[in-house]
């Protein structure tokens, strides 16, 4: 089952998708000389570029490009599958396609390829879910992602030769949006924690002072002054 947290899913799906990227790259690079990525890459605002919304992340321009995306993609996808066993298929599909759509609409008029947009979307989703969900596990994952991948923020800066900074920036935007949209989609441990919190009887707050304490004090004060007044009057008469 995709929705169950188990080690098989954590290993199978990230490595399976990575293997697909490697196979496509080897076939395209060595058999077609890069023609597949040129044809099926993401061409912005062109009808011919629509398939690239889905296909462009599996294409890469060279070994360096592929290797730089491999480890982040596997590790971030693994974290997503492990910590969000119910949500991860929908989240990954949403981030993958959503990033492609944003780049197709807003990106420069060049051919965009590579999984880096999806990587940025995954990193942003995991980081901002800790903020939006306010769940302890989500916060731990967010801190982990920020610690290891916080330096990726440099990749959203424009002007880098041969880098689709729009994919990075729009992937980041899509990840934040996904974290916000899915914030109320609870995982199993969150449902259990919420149910326990709802069933726990609320402890009645003990008042700091007794009820009517101020009235009692007022009466005592009035009695004291009345007694003092009587004593003063008696002392005056005795003189």
Secondary structure, DSSP 8 states (H G I E B T S, - for coil): -TTS--HHHHHHHHHHHHHHHHHHHHIIIIISTTHHHHHHSEETT-GGGTTHHHHGGG--SSHHHHHHHHHHHHHHHHHHHHH-TTTHHHHHHHHHHHHHHHHHHHS-SSEE-SSHHHHHHHHHHHHHHHHHH--HHHHHHHHHHHHHHGGGGGGGSS--TT--HHHHHHHHHHHHHHHHHTTT---HHHHHHHHHHHHS-------SS-TTHHHHHHHHHHHHHHHHHHHHHHHHHH-
